[in-house]
């Protein structure tokens, strides 16, 4: 296999090395890198994340209160509140899982920019 700089000309080898080792070679035949943009700026993501965490904290506190009230009623002899309390707790868990999914979605990059050209 013969490389372009292997023709015995030291000047050609120096040009080849300078271009390819420094990354200035003409790469028009290669595909341009795909740029991705974020859905939100860093400040917007921080605000959204704080809101989600505040809502999740409120849900966890409601779930703790629900557990305490249900356990208090059950130990007081009222067994009819156990299943509604369990269902409400599962709903709180599902809401918190959905909020966690939203946090993961928020950190993913958006779809590639059309054209894929680098500015």
N, CA and C atoms as an extended XYZ file, in Angstrom:
357
Properties=species:S:1:pos:R:3:atomname:S:1:resname:S:1:resid:I:1 pbc="F F F"
N         0.848       -1.171        0.000 N   UNK     1
C         0.000        0.000        0.000 CA  UNK     1
C         0.896        1.238        0.000 C   UNK     1
N         0.646        2.139       -0.919 N   UNK     2
C         1.450        3.347       -1.042 CA  UNK     2
C         0.651        4.539       -0.535 C   UNK     2
N         1.229        5.267        0.383 N   UNK     3
C         0.597        6.476        0.896 CA  UNK     3
C         1.017        7.656        0.036 C   UNK     3
N         0.234        8.750        0.066 N   UNK     4
C         0.568        9.897       -0.779 CA  UNK     4
C         1.937       10.475       -0.489 C   UNK     4
N         2.453       10.310        0.694 N   UNK     5
C         3.750       10.911        1.017 CA  UNK     5
C         4.907        9.947        0.771 C   UNK     5
N         4.632        8.754        0.233 N   UNK     6
C         5.685        7.769        0.020 CA  UNK     6
C         6.313        7.852       -1.371 C   UNK     6
N         6.229        8.983       -2.047 N   UNK     7
C         6.813        9.084       -3.389 CA  UNK     7
C         8.276        9.489       -3.359 C   UNK     7
N         8.863        9.552       -2.181 N   UNK     8
C        10.275        9.883       -2.069 CA  UNK     8
C        10.557       11.360       -1.940 C   UNK     8
N         9.561       12.194       -2.057 N   UNK     9
C         9.758       13.636       -1.969 CA  UNK     9
C         9.592       14.065       -0.515 C   UNK     9
N        10.657       14.553        0.153 N   UNK    10
C        10.539       14.948        1.556 CA  UNK    10
C         9.592       16.124        1.763 C   UNK    10
N         9.465       17.017        0.786 N   UNK    11
C         8.555       18.151        0.925 CA  UNK    11
C         7.100       17.676        0.921 C   UNK    11
N         6.818       16.684        0.059 N   UNK    12
C         5.460       16.144        0.004 CA  UNK    12
C         5.117       15.439        1.310 C   UNK    12
N         6.077       14.729        1.869 N   UNK    13
C         5.836       14.054        3.145 CA  UNK    13
C         5.607       15.077        4.250 C   UNK    13
N         6.350       16.156        4.266 N   UNK    14
C         6.185       17.187        5.287 CA  UNK    14
C         4.812       17.837        5.170 C   UNK    14
N         4.369       18.111        3.917 N   UNK    15
C         3.028       18.687        3.738 CA  UNK    15
C         1.951       17.721        4.218 C   UNK    15
N         2.129       16.450        3.844 N   UNK    16
C         1.142       15.435        4.241 CA  UNK    16
C         1.069       15.322        5.767 C   UNK    16
N         2.228       15.248        6.402 N   UNK    17
C         2.251       15.141        7.863 CA  UNK    17
C         1.659       16.382        8.523 C   UNK    17
N         1.981       17.558        7.994 N   UNK    18
C         1.469       18.794        8.584 CA  UNK    18
C        -0.051       18.853        8.483 C   UNK    18
N        -0.582       18.417        7.345 N   UNK    19
C        -2.030       18.473        7.163 CA  UNK    19
C        -2.754       17.421        8.002 C   UNK    19
N        -2.270       16.200        7.978 N   UNK    20
C        -3.001       15.106        8.614 CA  UNK    20
C        -2.729       14.966       10.107 C   UNK    20
N        -1.582       15.405       10.553 N   UNK    21
C        -1.320       15.310       11.987 CA  UNK    21
C        -1.895       16.484       12.753 C   UNK    21
N        -2.136       17.603       12.073 N   UNK    22
C        -2.729       18.763       12.758 CA  UNK    22
C        -4.218       18.871       12.509 C   UNK    22
N        -4.781       18.019       11.663 N   UNK    23
C        -6.211       18.030       11.421 CA  UNK    23
C        -6.670       19.070       10.433 C   UNK    23
N        -5.765       19.577        9.580 N   UNK    24
C        -6.153       20.607        8.615 CA  UNK    24
C        -6.319       20.050        7.216 C   UNK    24
N        -6.320       18.753        7.077 N   UNK    25
C        -6.456       18.154        5.755 CA  UNK    25
C        -7.854       18.397        5.208 C   UNK    25
N        -7.949       18.397        3.869 N   UNK    26
C        -9.251       18.569        3.223 CA  UNK    26
C       -10.059       17.291        3.427 C   UNK    26
N       -11.182       17.415        4.099 N   UNK    27
C       -11.995       16.231        4.397 CA  UNK    27
C       -13.384       16.395        3.807 C   UNK    27
N       -13.444       16.920        2.601 N   UNK    28
C       -14.738       17.146        1.973 CA  UNK    28
C       -15.419       15.836        1.609 C   UNK    28
N       -14.644       14.760        1.477 N   UNK    29
C       -15.245       13.479        1.129 CA  UNK    29
C       -15.851       12.780        2.342 C   UNK    29
N       -15.511       13.213        3.539 N   UNK    30
C       -16.057       12.591        4.745 CA  UNK    30
C       -17.354       13.278        5.121 C   UNK    30
N       -18.188       12.570        5.862 N   UNK    31
C       -19.452       13.142        6.305 CA  UNK    31
C       -19.190       14.161        7.405 C   UNK    31
N       -19.944       15.224        7.372 N   UNK    32
C       -19.822       16.263        8.392 CA  UNK    32
C       -20.369       15.721        9.710 C   UNK    32
N       -19.805       16.129       10.831 N   UNK    33
C       -20.308       15.650       12.115 CA  UNK    33
C       -21.740       16.128       12.348 C   UNK    33
N       -22.510       15.286       12.990 N   UNK    34
C       -23.906       15.618       13.272 CA  UNK    34
C       -23.954       16.460       14.535 C   UNK    34
N       -24.530       17.639       14.422 N   UNK    35
C       -24.670       18.515       15.591 CA  UNK    35
C       -25.978       18.196       16.277 C   UNK    35
N       -25.952       18.233       17.572 N   UNK    36
C       -27.169       18.048       18.353 CA  UNK    36
C       -27.360       19.270       19.218 C   UNK    36
N       -28.587       19.640       19.391 N   UNK    37
C       -28.872       20.785       20.243 CA  UNK    37
C       -29.680       20.312       21.436 C   UNK    37
N       -29.600       21.062       22.482 N   UNK    38
C       -30.367       20.763       23.684 CA  UNK    38
C       -31.772       21.328       23.536 C   UNK    38
N       -32.712       20.692       24.211 N   UNK    39
C       -34.081       21.185       24.180 CA  UNK    39
C       -34.201       22.509       24.916 C   UNK    39
N       -33.470       22.644       26.014 N   UNK    40
C       -33.548       23.829       26.854 CA  UNK    40
C       -32.137       24.287       27.193 C   UNK    40
N       -32.008       25.554       27.557 N   UNK    41
C       -30.714       26.050       28.012 CA  UNK    41
C       -30.432       25.511       29.417 C   UNK    41
N       -29.220       25.699       29.882 N   UNK    42
C       -28.847       25.204       31.211 CA  UNK    42
C       -29.706       25.851       32.301 C   UNK    42
N       -29.959       27.139       32.171 N   UNK    43
C       -30.774       27.844       33.167 CA  UNK    43
C       -32.211       27.311       33.173 C   UNK    43
N       -32.763       27.066       31.995 N   UNK    44
C       -34.116       26.525       31.923 CA  UNK    44
C       -34.181       25.120       32.507 C   UNK    44
N       -33.178       24.300       32.203 N   UNK    45
C       -33.167       22.935       32.746 CA  UNK    45
C       -33.059       22.957       34.265 C   UNK    45
N       -32.261       23.887       34.810 N   UNK    46
C       -32.130       23.994       36.263 CA  UNK    46
C       -33.464       24.362       36.899 C   UNK    46
N       -34.166       25.306       36.307 N   UNK    47
C       -35.465       25.715       36.837 CA  UNK    47
C       -36.469       24.568       36.768 C   UNK    47
N       -36.514       23.867       35.650 N   UNK    48
C       -37.431       22.742       35.500 CA  UNK    48
C       -37.083       21.637       36.484 C   UNK    48
N       -35.799       21.346       36.656 N   UNK    49
C       -35.373       20.303       37.590 CA  UNK    49
C       -35.760       20.650       39.020 C   UNK    49
N       -35.574       21.895       39.413 N   UNK    50
C       -35.959       22.299       40.768 CA  UNK    50
C       -37.456       22.169       40.968 C   UNK    50
N       -38.239       22.521       39.969 N   UNK    51
C       -39.692       22.365       40.061 CA  UNK    51
C       -40.107       20.919       40.187 C   UNK    51
N       -39.486       20.052       39.397 N   UNK    52
C       -39.804       18.620       39.472 CA  UNK    52
C       -39.424       18.066       40.838 C   UNK    52
N       -38.251       18.447       41.351 N   UNK    53
C       -37.827       17.951       42.666 CA  UNK    53
C       -38.737       18.444       43.777 C   UNK    53
N       -39.197       19.684       43.679 N   UNK    54
C       -40.117       20.217       44.676 CA  UNK    54
C       -41.446       19.466       44.645 C   UNK    54
N       -41.946       19.198       43.462 N   UNK    55
C       -43.193       18.441       43.333 CA  UNK    55
C       -43.017       17.012       43.841 C   UNK    55
N       -41.874       16.391       43.541 N   UNK    56
C       -41.612       15.030       44.015 CA  UNK    56
C       -41.513       14.997       45.539 C   UNK    56
N       -40.885       15.998       46.134 N   UNK    57
C       -40.805       16.077       47.593 CA  UNK    57
C       -42.196       16.196       48.208 C   UNK    57
N       -43.048       17.014       47.595 N   UNK    58
C       -44.422       17.155       48.078 CA  UNK    58
C       -45.162       15.826       47.993 C   UNK    58
N       -44.979       15.103       46.893 N   UNK    59
C       -45.627       13.795       46.754 CA  UNK    59
C       -45.127       12.803       47.798 C   UNK    59
N       -43.833       12.808       48.072 N   UNK    60
C       -43.278       11.891       49.071 CA  UNK    60
C       -43.807       12.225       50.460 C   UNK    60
N       -43.920       13.506       50.780 N   UNK    61
C       -44.474       13.893       52.077 CA  UNK    61
C       -45.948       13.506       52.185 C   UNK    61
N       -46.706       13.670       51.110 N   UNK    62
C       -48.102       13.223       51.115 CA  UNK    62
C       -48.189       11.710       51.276 C   UNK    62
N       -47.291       10.993       50.639 N   UNK    63
C       -47.275        9.536       50.753 CA  UNK    63
C       -46.931        9.113       52.176 C   UNK    63
N       -46.008        9.819       52.809 N   UNK    64
C       -45.666        9.519       54.207 CA  UNK    64
C       -46.850        9.808       55.122 C   UNK    64
N       -47.523       10.937       54.908 N   UNK    65
C       -48.711       11.255       55.703 CA  UNK    65
C       -49.795       10.207       55.478 C   UNK    65
N       -49.987        9.787       54.225 N   UNK    66
C       -50.991        8.776       53.899 CA  UNK    66
C       -50.679        7.460       54.603 C   UNK    66
N       -49.423        7.061       54.602 N   UNK    67
C       -49.019        5.831       55.287 CA  UNK    67
C       -49.289        5.935       56.786 C   UNK    67
N       -48.928        7.072       57.374 N   UNK    68
C       -49.138        7.259       58.819 CA  UNK    68
C       -50.625        7.224       59.162 C   UNK    68
N       -51.458        7.919       58.390 N   UNK    69
C       -52.897        7.947       58.657 CA  UNK    69
C       -53.517        6.569       58.457 C   UNK    69
N       -53.089        5.859       57.411 N   UNK    70
C       -53.634        4.523       57.154 CA  UNK    70
C       -53.222        3.557       58.255 C   UNK    70
N       -51.977        3.602       58.678 N   UNK    71
C       -51.508        2.718       59.746 CA  UNK    71
C       -52.203        3.043       61.064 C   UNK    71
N       -52.409        4.328       61.348 N   UNK    72
C       -53.101        4.736       62.566 CA  UNK    72
C       -54.537        4.213       62.569 C   UNK    72
N       -55.213        4.331       61.426 N   UNK    73
C       -56.594        3.841       61.342 CA  UNK    73
C       -56.643        2.325       61.448 C   UNK    73
N       -55.710        1.645       60.819 N   UNK    74
C       -55.690        0.175       60.875 CA  UNK    74
C       -55.428       -0.308       62.294 C   UNK    74
N       -54.473        0.315       62.976 N   UNK    75
C       -54.192       -0.094       64.358 CA  UNK    75
C       -55.326        0.283       65.308 C   UNK    75
N       -56.150        1.256       64.890 N   UNK    76
C       -57.316        1.641       65.684 CA  UNK    76
C       -58.507        0.740       65.441 C   UNK    76
N       -58.386       -0.230       64.562 N   UNK    77
C       -59.447       -1.200       64.323 CA  UNK    77
C       -60.220       -0.980       63.038 C   UNK    77
N       -59.902        0.017       62.243 N   UNK    78
C       -60.607        0.291       60.995 CA  UNK    78
C       -59.808       -0.269       59.827 C   UNK    78
N       -60.142       -1.477       59.397 N   UNK    79
C       -59.405       -2.150       58.329 CA  UNK    79
C       -59.888       -1.739       56.946 C   UNK    79
N       -60.958       -0.942       56.877 N   UNK    80
C       -61.509       -0.573       55.569 CA  UNK    80
C       -60.661        0.467       54.839 C   UNK    80
N       -59.712        1.098       55.497 N   UNK    81
C       -58.897        2.133       54.858 CA  UNK    81
C       -57.590        1.600       54.287 C   UNK    81
N       -57.329        0.324       54.484 N   UNK    82
C       -56.038       -0.230       54.051 CA  UNK    82
C       -55.924       -0.242       52.524 C   UNK    82
N       -56.913       -0.782       51.822 N   UNK    83
C       -56.819       -0.879       50.361 CA  UNK    83
C       -56.886        0.478       49.677 C   UNK    83
N       -57.787        1.376       50.067 N   UNK    84
C       -57.736        2.707       49.449 CA  UNK    84
C       -56.412        3.432       49.710 C   UNK    84
N       -55.852        3.251       50.904 N   UNK    85
C       -54.557        3.852       51.210 CA  UNK    85
C       -53.447        3.272       50.356 C   UNK    85
N       -53.497        1.957       50.135 N   UNK    86
C       -52.483        1.295       49.303 CA  UNK    86
C       -52.593        1.762       47.850 C   UNK    86
N       -53.814        1.900       47.360 N   UNK    87
C       -54.004        2.346       45.983 CA  UNK    87
C       -53.519        3.786       45.810 C   UNK    87
N       -53.844        4.643       46.765 N   UNK    88
C       -53.381        6.032       46.694 CA  UNK    88
C       -51.855        6.107       46.758 C   UNK    88
N       -51.246        5.235       47.559 N   UNK    89
C       -49.792        5.207       47.653 CA  UNK    89
C       -49.158        4.747       46.344 C   UNK    89
N       -49.782        3.794       45.676 N   UNK    90
C       -49.276        3.322       44.386 CA  UNK    90
C       -49.391        4.425       43.329 C   UNK    90
N       -50.478        5.209       43.408 N   UNK    91
C       -50.626        6.336       42.482 CA  UNK    91
C       -49.503        7.354       42.711 C   UNK    91
N       -49.188        7.640       43.970 N   UNK    92
C       -48.079        8.566       44.279 CA  UNK    92
C       -46.758        8.018       43.750 C   UNK    92
N       -46.544        6.722       43.898 N   UNK    93
C       -45.324        6.092       43.382 CA  UNK    93
C       -45.250        6.219       41.866 C   UNK    93
N       -46.368        6.007       41.181 N   UNK    94
C       -46.382        6.113       39.718 CA  UNK    94
C       -46.102        7.550       39.281 C   UNK    94
N       -46.658        8.518       39.996 N   UNK    95
C       -46.382        9.918       39.654 CA  UNK    95
C       -44.904       10.252       39.839 C   UNK    95
N       -44.303        9.765       40.913 N   UNK    96
C       -42.871       10.014       41.142 CA  UNK    96
C       -42.014        9.321       40.084 C   UNK    96
N       -42.419        8.120       39.662 N   UNK    97
C       -41.675        7.428       38.606 CA  UNK    97
C       -41.768        8.211       37.293 C   UNK    97
N       -42.938        8.785       37.012 N   UNK    98
C       -43.090        9.606       35.814 CA  UNK    98
C       -42.234       10.857       35.874 C   UNK    98
N       -42.127       11.465       37.047 N   UNK    99
C       -41.266       12.641       37.203 CA  UNK    99
C       -39.797       12.276       36.998 C   UNK    99
N       -39.397       11.118       37.495 N   UNK   100
C       -38.017       10.665       37.284 CA  UNK   100
C       -37.750       10.437       35.798 C   UNK   100
N       -38.716        9.882       35.096 N   UNK   101
C       -38.576        9.673       33.654 CA  UNK   101
C       -38.426       11.016       32.930 C   UNK   101
N       -39.168       12.016       33.370 N   UNK   102
C       -39.052       13.343       32.780 CA  UNK   102
C       -37.661       13.939       33.007 C   UNK   102
N       -37.079       13.686       34.177 N   UNK   103
C       -35.718       14.180       34.435 CA  UNK   103
C       -34.720       13.542       33.486 C   UNK   103
N       -34.860       12.232       33.237 N   UNK   104
C       -33.960       11.573       32.297 CA  UNK   104
C       -34.171       12.108       30.884 C   UNK   104
N       -35.416       12.358       30.497 N   UNK   105
C       -35.712       12.894       29.173 CA  UNK   105
C       -35.112       14.287       29.011 C   UNK   105
N       -35.132       15.055       30.082 N   UNK   106
C       -34.630       16.430       30.044 CA  UNK   106
C       -33.135       16.473       29.748 C   UNK   106
N       -32.398       15.458       30.147 N   UNK   107
C       -30.949       15.432       29.956 CA  UNK   107
C       -30.521       14.851       28.617 C   UNK   107
N       -31.439       14.224       27.884 N   UNK   108
C       -31.081       13.666       26.585 CA  UNK   108
C       -30.958       14.780       25.554 C   UNK   108
N       -30.015       14.661       24.617 N   UNK   109
C       -29.943       15.661       23.552 CA  UNK   109
C       -31.122       15.500       22.602 C   UNK   109
N       -31.501       16.566       21.944 N   UNK   110
C       -32.609       16.543       20.997 CA  UNK   110
C       -32.167       15.881       19.699 C   UNK   110
N       -33.060       15.830       18.743 N   UNK   111
C       -32.762       15.239       17.444 CA  UNK   111
C       -31.686       16.048       16.728 C   UNK   111
N       -30.990       15.428       15.783 N   UNK   112
C       -29.932       16.155       15.066 CA  UNK   112
C       -30.513       17.348       14.298 C   UNK   112
N       -29.685       18.349       14.127 N   UNK   113
C       -30.075       19.525       13.340 CA  UNK   113
C       -30.087       19.115       11.871 C   UNK   113
N       -31.092       19.557       11.161 N   UNK   114
C       -31.227       19.211        9.736 CA  UNK   114
C       -29.993       19.667        8.963 C   UNK   114
N       -29.587       18.856        8.019 N   UNK   115
C       -28.431       19.197        7.193 CA  UNK   115
C       -27.128       18.650        7.747 C   UNK   115
N       -26.982       18.574        9.031 N   UNK   116
C       -25.804       18.021        9.660 CA  UNK   116
C       -24.521       18.775        9.401 C   UNK   116
N       -24.598       20.009        8.945 N   UNK   117
C       -23.375       20.735        8.660 CA  UNK   117
C       -22.865       21.421        9.922 C   UNK   117
N       -21.584       21.528        9.982 N   UNK   118
C       -20.929       22.164       11.131 CA  UNK   118
C       -20.709       23.626       10.776 C   UNK   118
N       -21.053       24.586       11.676 N   UNK   119
C       -20.908       26.012       11.316 CA  UNK   119
C       -19.489       26.442       11.100 C   UNK   119
